[in-house]
Amino acid sequence: SVSYYTHRHGNPEEEEWLTAERMAEWIQQNNILSIVLRDSLHQPQYVEKLEKILRFVIKEKALTLQDLDNIWAAQAGKHEAIVKNVHDLLAKLAWDFSPEQLDHLFDCFKASWTNASKKQREKLLELIRRLAEDDKDGVMAHKVLNLLWNLAHSDDVPVDIMDLALSAHIKILDYSCSQDRDTQKIQWIDRFIEELRTNDKWVIPALKQIREICSLFGEAPQNLSQTQRSPHVFYRHDLINQLQHNHALVTLVAENLATYMESMRLYARDHEDYDPQTVRLGSRYSHVQEVQERLNFLRFLLKDGQLWLCAPQAKQIWKCLAENAVYLCDREACFKWYSKLMG
């Protein structure tokens, strides 16, 4: 508690009262936040008191970007209890940040991500996901979705951490309280399709994300007739049909498979000892995974979208995997895929 005494002498009008504004100014001038961030952050009771000070400073619009840097630095590389307490604190306070402060906090996340260990990245992803959990108007969720996507895109991210980031991405889309949840999901699918067209390294994650988002839409009941349909319900096969209509997705993935197989044919010439079960240099996936994920996705589209496989694509897939197989496993994967489709 703060004690304050007025001057006994002089004009009463000149007497100084302790206003919230003056208190915030005093905290700023005396670097109080830097002092209170130095120790005891492992104690939850201490952090609760710190939260009250910070809420006061935020309310008075006196929290600077340097203060934010100091809060974030207070947990960097520290003991797990401190990391947890500071992350909890930020998860609570972030809702009261100005847009500029929020952007700055996200910049802190990005900067930490670059040199973070696997465990630190896991903790960071957990904090980022929590920020979007209670979002009612979708603004925070929108920012978090973009951040997760950018972090997952880092070249140095191992597959398991990338999968964690993309899994958090799906959870946020699933729990979103946004008014136009379905539109938000479809916009993200469109982004992944663009990735599929333009970025060789991102084909497999993009296919997985499209499939995961489609799976957030329910399947239509078995005996659904047109008269029973609610105009507000969008079923999974409706979505896949819409994607097929807008992007010719089956053709796109079949062509992508054929292009990939052509590139592998050239690769195999120069690397005769390459084992298709292993991850090749500069890639995140083995050859077997590259082929299988594309085939799995095509089967998902055909089955869940209730689509037909047209002759040109059927021939294209057969030709690149069965007739012109690079490895024996290509032919086997092709036979299995066709037998499942016909079964």
C-alpha positions as CSV (number, residue, x, y, z in Angstrom):
1,S,0.0,0.0,0.0
2,V,1.2,3.5,-0.7
3,S,1.1,6.3,2.0
4,Y,1.0,9.8,0.8
5,Y,1.2,13.0,2.8
6,T,0.1,16.4,1.6
7,H,2.3,19.5,2.3
8,R,1.1,21.2,5.4
9,H,2.1,24.7,4.3
10,G,1.2,26.7,1.3
11,N,-2.0,27.2,-0.6
12,P,-4.6,24.3,-0.3
13,E,-5.0,24.6,-4.1
14,E,-1.4,23.6,-4.5
15,E,-1.7,20.5,-2.4
16,E,-0.8,17.4,-4.5
17,W,-3.1,14.4,-4.5
18,L,-2.0,11.0,-5.5
19,T,-3.9,10.3,-8.8
20,A,-3.8,7.1,-10.8
21,E,-2.0,9.0,-13.5
22,R,0.7,10.2,-11.1
23,M,1.1,6.7,-9.7
24,A,1.6,5.3,-13.2
25,E,4.1,8.0,-13.9
26,W,6.0,7.2,-10.7
27,I,6.1,3.5,-11.6
28,Q,7.5,4.4,-15.0
29,Q,10.1,7.0,-13.8
30,N,11.4,4.7,-11.1
31,N,11.6,1.6,-13.3
32,I,9.4,-0.3,-10.9
33,L,8.5,-3.0,-13.4
34,S,12.1,-3.8,-14.1
35,I,12.7,-4.2,-10.3
36,V,9.7,-6.4,-9.6
37,L,10.5,-8.7,-12.6
38,R,14.0,-9.5,-11.2
39,D,13.1,-12.3,-8.8
40,S,10.4,-14.4,-7.1
41,L,8.6,-15.1,-10.4
42,H,8.5,-18.8,-9.5
43,Q,6.0,-18.0,-6.7
44,P,2.4,-17.9,-7.9
45,Q,1.3,-15.5,-5.1
46,Y,4.0,-13.0,-6.1
47,V,3.0,-13.2,-9.8
48,E,-0.7,-12.5,-8.8
49,K,0.5,-9.3,-7.1
50,L,2.6,-8.5,-10.2
51,E,-0.5,-9.0,-12.3
52,K,-2.4,-6.3,-10.3
53,I,0.4,-3.8,-10.9
54,L,0.5,-4.6,-14.6
55,R,-3.3,-4.4,-15.0
56,F,-3.1,-0.9,-13.3
57,V,-0.3,0.2,-15.7
58,I,-2.3,-1.1,-18.7
59,K,-5.5,0.6,-17.6
60,E,-3.5,3.9,-17.3
61,K,-2.2,3.3,-20.9
62,A,1.4,3.4,-19.4
63,L,2.7,0.0,-20.5
64,T,5.5,0.6,-23.0
65,L,6.9,-1.8,-25.6
66,Q,10.1,-1.9,-23.6
67,D,8.1,-3.1,-20.6
68,L,6.7,-5.9,-22.7
69,D,10.3,-6.9,-23.8
70,N,11.2,-7.0,-20.1
71,I,8.3,-9.2,-19.2
72,W,9.1,-11.6,-22.0
73,A,12.9,-11.5,-21.1
74,A,12.0,-12.4,-17.5
75,Q,11.2,-16.0,-18.5
76,A,13.6,-16.6,-21.3
77,G,15.8,-19.6,-20.6
78,K,14.5,-19.7,-17.0
79,H,13.3,-22.5,-14.8
80,E,10.0,-24.2,-15.9
81,A,8.0,-22.7,-13.0
82,I,9.0,-19.2,-14.0
83,V,8.2,-19.9,-17.7
84,K,4.8,-21.2,-16.7
85,N,3.9,-18.3,-14.4
86,V,5.0,-15.7,-17.0
87,H,3.1,-17.4,-19.8
88,D,0.0,-17.7,-17.6
89,L,0.3,-14.0,-16.8
90,L,0.6,-13.0,-20.5
91,A,-2.3,-15.2,-21.5
92,K,-4.5,-13.2,-19.0
93,L,-3.1,-9.8,-19.8
94,A,-3.0,-10.1,-23.6
95,W,-6.8,-9.4,-23.9
96,D,-6.2,-5.9,-22.6
97,F,-3.3,-5.1,-24.9
98,S,-3.6,-2.4,-27.6
99,P,-3.2,-3.7,-31.2
100,E,0.4,-2.3,-31.2
101,Q,1.3,-4.1,-27.9
102,L,-0.2,-7.4,-29.2
103,D,1.8,-7.1,-32.4
104,H,4.9,-6.5,-30.4
105,L,4.2,-9.5,-28.2
106,F,3.8,-11.7,-31.3
107,D,7.2,-10.3,-32.5
108,C,8.7,-11.5,-29.2
109,F,7.2,-14.9,-29.9
110,K,8.7,-15.0,-33.4
111,A,12.1,-13.8,-32.2
112,S,12.2,-16.5,-29.4
113,W,11.1,-19.2,-31.9
114,T,14.2,-18.9,-34.0
115,N,16.7,-20.2,-31.4
116,A,14.3,-22.0,-29.1
117,S,14.8,-25.7,-28.1
118,K,12.2,-28.3,-28.9
119,K,10.7,-28.0,-25.4
120,Q,10.6,-24.2,-25.5
121,R,8.8,-24.3,-28.8
122,E,6.2,-26.7,-27.4
123,K,5.6,-24.3,-24.5
124,L,5.4,-21.4,-26.8
125,L,2.9,-23.1,-29.1
126,E,0.8,-23.9,-26.0
127,L,0.8,-20.2,-25.0
128,I,-0.1,-19.0,-28.5
129,R,-3.0,-21.5,-28.7
130,R,-4.4,-20.4,-25.4
131,L,-4.5,-16.8,-26.6
132,A,-7.1,-17.7,-29.1
133,E,-9.2,-20.0,-26.9
134,D,-11.7,-17.5,-25.5
135,D,-11.9,-15.2,-28.5
136,K,-15.5,-14.1,-29.1
137,D,-15.0,-11.7,-32.0
138,G,-12.3,-13.6,-33.9
139,V,-9.7,-10.9,-34.0
140,M,-7.2,-12.7,-31.7
141,A,-7.9,-16.0,-33.4
142,H,-7.2,-14.5,-36.8
143,K,-3.8,-13.2,-35.6
144,V,-2.9,-16.4,-33.8
145,L,-3.8,-18.5,-36.9
146,N,-1.5,-16.4,-39.1
147,L,1.3,-16.6,-36.5
148,L,1.0,-20.4,-36.2
149,W,1.1,-20.7,-40.0
150,N,4.2,-18.6,-40.2
151,L,6.0,-20.4,-37.4
152,A,5.2,-23.8,-39.0
153,H,6.7,-22.5,-42.2
154,S,10.1,-21.9,-40.7
155,D,12.6,-24.0,-42.7
156,D,14.4,-25.3,-39.7
157,V,11.4,-26.7,-37.9
158,P,11.4,-30.4,-37.4
159,V,8.3,-32.4,-38.5
160,D,7.0,-33.1,-35.0
161,I,7.1,-29.4,-34.0
162,M,5.5,-28.4,-37.4
163,D,2.8,-30.9,-36.8
164,L,2.2,-29.5,-33.3
165,A,1.8,-26.0,-34.8
166,L,-0.6,-27.2,-37.5
167,S,-2.5,-29.3,-34.9
168,A,-3.0,-26.1,-32.8
169,H,-4.1,-24.3,-36.0
170,I,-6.8,-26.9,-36.6
171,K,-8.0,-26.8,-32.9
172,I,-8.4,-23.0,-33.2
173,L,-10.4,-23.3,-36.4
174,D,-12.5,-26.0,-34.7
175,Y,-13.3,-24.0,-31.5
176,S,-13.6,-20.7,-33.2
177,C,-16.5,-18.6,-31.8
178,S,-16.4,-16.4,-34.9
179,Q,-19.7,-15.6,-36.5
180,D,-18.6,-16.9,-39.9
181,R,-16.7,-20.0,-38.8
182,D,-17.3,-21.9,-42.0
183,T,-16.1,-19.0,-44.2
184,Q,-12.9,-18.8,-42.1
185,K,-12.2,-22.5,-42.6
186,I,-12.8,-22.3,-46.3
187,Q,-10.5,-19.3,-46.6
188,W,-7.7,-21.3,-45.0
189,I,-8.4,-24.2,-47.3
190,D,-7.9,-21.8,-50.2
191,R,-4.6,-20.7,-48.7
192,F,-3.4,-24.3,-48.5
193,I,-4.5,-25.0,-52.1
194,E,-2.4,-22.0,-53.2
195,E,0.5,-23.6,-51.2
196,L,-0.1,-26.9,-53.1
197,R,0.2,-25.1,-56.4
198,T,3.3,-23.0,-55.6
199,N,5.4,-24.7,-53.0
200,D,6.9,-28.2,-53.5
201,K,8.1,-28.4,-49.9
202,W,4.7,-27.7,-48.5
203,V,2.6,-30.2,-50.5
204,I,2.2,-32.9,-47.7
205,P,1.4,-30.5,-44.8
206,A,-1.0,-28.6,-47.1
207,L,-2.8,-31.9,-48.1
208,K,-3.0,-32.9,-44.4
209,Q,-4.4,-29.5,-43.3
210,I,-7.0,-29.5,-46.1
211,R,-8.2,-33.0,-45.1
212,E,-8.3,-32.0,-41.4
213,I,-10.3,-28.9,-42.1
214,C,-12.7,-30.8,-44.3
215,S,-13.1,-33.4,-41.5
216,L,-14.4,-30.6,-39.2
217,F,-17.5,-30.6,-41.3
218,G,-20.0,-33.3,-40.4
219,E,-21.1,-36.0,-42.8
220,A,-24.6,-35.9,-44.2
221,P,-27.1,-38.4,-42.7
222,Q,-27.5,-41.6,-44.8
223,N,-31.1,-41.0,-45.8
224,L,-31.0,-37.2,-46.3
225,S,-33.3,-35.9,-49.0
226,Q,-33.2,-32.5,-50.6
227,T,-36.5,-31.5,-48.9
228,Q,-35.1,-32.2,-45.4
229,R,-32.0,-30.1,-46.0
230,S,-31.5,-27.1,-43.8
231,P,-30.1,-24.2,-45.9
232,H,-27.7,-23.3,-43.0
233,V,-26.0,-26.7,-42.8
234,F,-22.9,-27.3,-44.9
235,Y,-21.9,-31.0,-45.0
236,R,-18.5,-32.4,-45.8
237,H,-19.4,-33.7,-49.3
238,D,-20.9,-30.2,-50.1
239,L,-17.5,-28.6,-49.2
240,I,-15.4,-31.1,-51.2
241,N,-17.7,-30.7,-54.2
242,Q,-17.3,-26.9,-53.9
243,L,-13.5,-27.3,-53.8
244,Q,-13.6,-29.6,-56.7
245,H,-15.7,-27.2,-58.7
246,N,-13.6,-24.1,-57.8
247,H,-10.1,-25.7,-58.0
248,A,-10.4,-29.1,-59.8
249,L,-8.7,-30.5,-56.8
250,V,-8.6,-34.1,-58.0
251,T,-6.8,-33.1,-61.2
252,L,-4.5,-30.7,-59.3
253,V,-3.3,-33.5,-56.9
254,A,-3.0,-36.1,-59.7
255,E,-0.9,-33.7,-61.7
256,N,1.2,-32.9,-58.6
257,L,1.8,-36.6,-58.1
258,A,2.9,-37.1,-61.7
259,T,5.2,-34.0,-61.4
260,Y,6.7,-35.4,-58.2
261,M,7.3,-38.8,-59.7
262,E,9.1,-37.2,-62.7
263,S,11.4,-35.3,-60.3
264,M,12.1,-38.5,-58.4
265,R,13.0,-40.3,-61.6
266,L,15.7,-37.7,-62.2
267,Y,16.8,-37.9,-58.5
268,A,17.1,-41.7,-58.7
269,R,19.5,-41.5,-61.7
270,D,22.0,-39.5,-59.7
271,H,21.4,-41.3,-56.3
272,E,21.3,-45.0,-57.1
273,D,21.8,-46.0,-53.5
274,Y,18.8,-44.0,-52.2
275,D,16.4,-46.0,-50.0
276,P,12.8,-44.8,-50.7
277,Q,11.9,-45.5,-47.0
278,T,14.4,-42.9,-45.8
279,V,14.1,-39.1,-45.8
280,R,16.2,-37.6,-48.5
281,L,18.4,-34.5,-48.0
282,G,16.5,-31.2,-48.2
283,S,13.1,-32.9,-47.6
284,R,11.0,-33.7,-44.5
285,Y,9.5,-36.9,-45.8
286,S,10.6,-40.2,-47.3
287,H,9.6,-41.1,-50.9
288,V,7.1,-43.7,-49.6
289,Q,5.4,-41.0,-47.5
290,E,5.4,-38.5,-50.4
291,V,3.5,-41.0,-52.6
292,Q,1.3,-42.4,-49.9
293,E,0.1,-39.0,-48.6
294,R,-1.0,-37.9,-52.1
295,L,-2.8,-41.2,-52.7
296,N,-4.5,-41.1,-49.2
297,F,-5.7,-37.5,-50.0
298,L,-7.1,-38.5,-53.4
299,R,-9.0,-41.4,-51.9
300,F,-10.4,-39.1,-49.2
301,L,-11.6,-36.6,-51.8
302,L,-13.3,-39.4,-53.9
303,K,-14.8,-41.2,-50.9
304,D,-15.9,-38.3,-48.6
305,G,-16.8,-36.0,-51.6
306,Q,-18.7,-38.8,-53.3
307,L,-16.8,-38.0,-56.5
308,W,-16.0,-40.1,-59.5
309,L,-12.4,-40.7,-60.6
310,C,-12.4,-39.6,-64.3
311,A,-10.5,-41.5,-67.0
312,P,-7.7,-38.9,-67.6
313,Q,-6.7,-38.8,-63.9
314,A,-7.1,-42.6,-63.5
315,K,-4.7,-43.1,-66.5
316,Q,-2.3,-40.4,-65.2
317,I,-2.0,-42.1,-61.8
318,W,-1.6,-45.5,-63.3
319,K,1.0,-44.4,-65.7
320,C,3.2,-42.5,-63.3
321,L,3.1,-45.2,-60.5
322,A,2.5,-48.5,-62.2
323,E,3.9,-48.2,-65.8
324,N,6.7,-45.8,-65.0
325,A,7.5,-46.8,-61.4
326,V,10.8,-45.5,-60.1
327,Y,10.8,-48.0,-57.2
328,L,9.1,-51.3,-56.7
329,C,7.1,-49.8,-53.8
330,D,5.5,-47.3,-56.2
331,R,3.8,-50.1,-58.1
332,E,2.7,-51.8,-54.9
333,A,1.2,-48.5,-53.6
334,C,-0.6,-48.1,-56.9
335,F,-2.1,-51.6,-56.9
336,K,-3.2,-51.3,-53.3
337,W,-4.8,-47.9,-53.9
338,Y,-6.8,-49.1,-56.9
339,S,-8.0,-52.3,-55.1
340,K,-9.2,-50.1,-52.1
341,L,-11.0,-47.8,-54.4
342,M,-12.8,-50.7,-56.2
343,G,-13.4,-52.4,-52.9
